[in-house]
Amino acid sequence: MPAVGTFRVCEPGRLPLTEAVGEAVAEAIALPSVLATMLGSLIEAWPRQIYTQPLVTTRFLGQRTTYVCDPGHIRSLLVDQAEALEREPFMLRALAPALGSGVLTADGSHWRGQRRTASPMFRPDRVRSFVPAMARAAAATRTRWHGADPAGAERDVLHEMMRTTFEVIVATMVSGDPHLEVEPFGRAMDAYLGQTSWKIALAMLRAPAWVPHPGARGGAAAVRHLRGEVARTIARRRARGEPGTDLLGLLLEARDPETGQPLPEARVVDNLLTFVAAGHETTALALAWTLRVLAEHPEVEARVVAEMAQLGDDPAADPEAADRLPYTRQVLLEVMRLYPPAPLIVRRTRAPVRLGDRVVPAGQSVHVPVYALHRHALLWDRPEVFDPDRFAPERAAARDRYAYLPFGAGPRVCIGMSLALTECLVILATLLPAFRFRPVTRAMPATQFRVTLRPKGGLTMRVEPRHVA
């Protein structure tokens, strides 16, 4: 992974004046190429040392960023010193226009209250109760594919998985509201995420938020659509006169512990949109990457399909179905090692943070580059090789918990982790026994950072029935 421009690995402390001036000139000269790389995919702008060293500090345009790839330091940062951290301004600039101040973007007591409100939706018993809805959404996809072309067809499986996981989110989080439609919602999501690289890059360059950039008008229109659709969903629920027991119902029933007042309307919109958008996007990416990786490894695919055969024809009838797919789970976990849907954890220090013998001062960036952590030479044997047996129980138990972070860690670990894993397993168990997925291009798609880790240009595959009548 090449270092870009004048990103410089350095130790904390001041540079000599002459060196600082020289670097400033070099940075200005290199700026266009650095910007182009960041806009293509922020991952490509990371210094290559983060794949081989535990701690790397870079300096760019006077700003220091410390990349943390040592499991012990990651635990110290995200767990023991979590209160010394706050959200990274450049990521807030990318996300807040759409997601406002919801559970993904808020800090402090404001974040804790919102997370506490949503947490009952993600208890193990609630997740098991969602299995029939997951299986119905997957079965609808299976039926649609069979009906559209019984002999098979080329499909963008990422788009298809987005549709399937959106249907699961709607069924479970807003009780199947029929007016919340996947296609326009998905187009708005694509438009919004497509221009976030510009927002991130301009924020890192300290440009004011009002600076225009490509995609800005389309992104603003996407925000209006997304927030408008969610607001209308909330209004329809209020008009029923009964909040319900799903996520939307919990948000409507939530009360401020000090004032007793309900959540402001904007906070309800922020949180419902966060769960609908982030919940279906990341799960769809995990599924799409899994289908593509399995196509490269037919022996693994055969073992997965054989394991699924013992479930019977109807996963919806068995809430414990996902628990009986241990090897498929290993495959999914290994795919998320290589292609983590959330490839970067970003924080800024609000107080000094100690990482071993190094102190990161307040006001600096500390990042956990999950994509690099999962491919780190000091943590993984043959890190570029796909090997589901890495997650066999004995090997997984011997690994440091903080070497593998597809769902983050610490107080802000993904609240929907169990839901996402169960959903992936149920959908795979419905589709893989019915279809073969074959790549239309030999090379794996390039990865592209768009807040999440997307395949550049989509992920088109040929989807063929396993048994043609």
C-alpha positions, 0 to 999 in steps of 0.5 A: 500500500503506497504512502501518498504525497508528503505524509510523513511518519514521525515522532510526536514533538516539534520539527526544527523550523527549517525542516517544518518550512521545507515540509510545508513547501513540499506539502503544497506542491504535493497537495493536488496528488494527495487530494486526488488520492483521498477522493479516490479512496482514503485508504490509498492515502494511508502510509504503508507503515500502518500495515507493519508497525503498531503505532504510526504518526503522520503530519500533513498540513500541520495536522498530526494523526496517530494510527493505532494498530496494536491490540493493547493500545486499541483497548487502552484507547477505545475502552480505558480512555474512551472518555478522553475521545470525541468524534472526528470533525471531518467525519461529522462533516461527512455524516451530520448533514444527513444523520444529524446528532443521532447515536452514530454522531453524538457524544457524551450524555447525549449519545448515552441516552440515545443508545440506552433508548435503542438497546432493547431492540438488539437483545438476543431474544429480539434478534431471534424474533426477527429471523422470520422477517429476515428469511421472508425478505431473502425468500422474496429475493429468491423468488424474484430472481427465479421469476425474472430469468429462470436460466440465470442473469447478470446482477449487481449483487450489491444492489440486490443485497441492499434491497434485501437488507432494506426490506429486513430493516423496514420489517423489523425497525418500522413494522413493515411500513409499506410507504418507505420504498427501497429504490428511491431511498437507495438512490438517495443513499448512493448520491449522498455517500458518493460526495462524502469523500469531497466533504472529508477531503475539504474538512481535512484541508480546513476548507470552510463548510460552505466551499462548493464541491462536485456532488454537493447539490445532489447530496443536499437533495439526497438529504432532503429526500432521506430525512423527508421520507423518515419524517413522513414515516414518523408522522404516519406512526403518530397518526395511528395513535399507538407508538408500537414496540419496534425501534420507532416505537421506542424512540417515540416513547423515550423520555429525557430522564431529567425533564421527562420530555420526549425526544425532539422530532429532529432527534427521532428523525436522526436516530431512525434514519441512522438505523435504517441507513447504516443498518442495511448498508453495512449488512448488504456490503458484508453479504455482497463481499461474501458472495464474491469471495466465495466465488473465488473459493468453490471448495469453501462454497461447497462446504458452506452449502453442505452445512446449510442443507441440514437446515431444511428448506425454511430457515424462517421456521427455525429462530435458532437457524443461524446458530447451526451454521458455525462454518458459514459464520467462520466464512463470514467473519473472515470475509469481514476481516478482509473487507470490513464494511466499516474500515476506519474508526476515527476519533479526536482527543479531547484530553491527552491520551497515553499509548504505551510510552507515547502521549497524544496531546489533546486536539489531535486525531487518533485513528484505528484503520480497521482495514489495515489492522485486519491485514497487519503483518504482526497480527495475521499469518499470510494476511492477504490469504482467505482462510475461514479456519482463522475463526475456528473456535480454538484459533479465535480464542487464542487471538487478541480480541482487539486484533479484529474489529469489524464492529468496533470496540469499547462503549461505542461497539456497534449496537447491531452486531448480533442482528447483522451477523444473524441477518447475514447468515439467514440470508446466505442460508436462503440464497446460496442453496438456490443459486451459484454466483459467478464473477463476470470479471477475473479480478476482485473489485477494487475497494473504495472508501465511501464512509463504508467499504464499497466495491468500486463500480458495484459488484456484478455477478452472474447468478444461476439457479443450482437446479434448473427445472 
